[in-house]
Amino acid sequence: MTRRRADLIQGIAIASLLIALALALAWARAEGLLERGDQSIASRLFGIATGLVLAYYANVIPKRSLCVDPASVQAARRQRLLRFSAWALTLAGLASAALWAFTPRPDAVLAVLPIGISVLLVAMRLFLSGQPNRGEA
């Protein structure tokens, strides 16, 4: 099995698990097993799951880089950017999951805040990495 096919199967499996979780939580709400409303355990569980999925996929970012000449300056710059992106998004996913899990009253805006901040940091780093470094011409 090729790596691309394995990645596709893994992505479909994770998406299927998220969909199954959402359907199971909706069924439990409809049956009265879980409370209704935005602040219910169902919202918490789905928020935790999505934060953990983000952390997992972000952790995979630097491991899935294309084969390039490792001696080139461009490849080194790209790898640094991938590592930074992975760290920022992994921590954001874990922070989001923790906010959903441990805040007394989870709020979607509060849980998305670390993700938004990390995306801005990655975008800034991407923009700045396009600028030549001081030692380069």
Stockholm file with secondary structure:
# STOCKHOLM 1.0

chainA/1-137         MTRRRADLIQGIAIASLLIALALALAWARAEGLLERGDQSIASRLFGIATGLVLAYYANVIPKRSLCVDPASVQAARRQRLLRFSAWALTLAGLASAALWAFTPRPDAVLAVLPIGISVLLVAMRLFLSGQPNRGEA
#=GR chainA/1-137 SS CCHHHHHHHHHHHHHHHHHHHHHHHHHHHHTTSSCCSTTSHHHHHHHHHHHHHHHHHHHHGGGGCCCCCTTSHHHHHHHHHHHHHHHHHHHHHHHHHHHHHHSSSCCHHHHHHHHHHHHHHHHHHHHHHTSCCTTCC
#=GC SS_cons         CCHHHHHHHHHHHHHHHHHHHHHHHHHHHHTTSSCCSTTSHHHHHHHHHHHHHHHHHHHHGGGGCCCCCTTSHHHHHHHHHHHHHHHHHHHHHHHHHHHHHHSSSCCHHHHHHHHHHHHHHHHHHHHHHTSCCTTCC
//
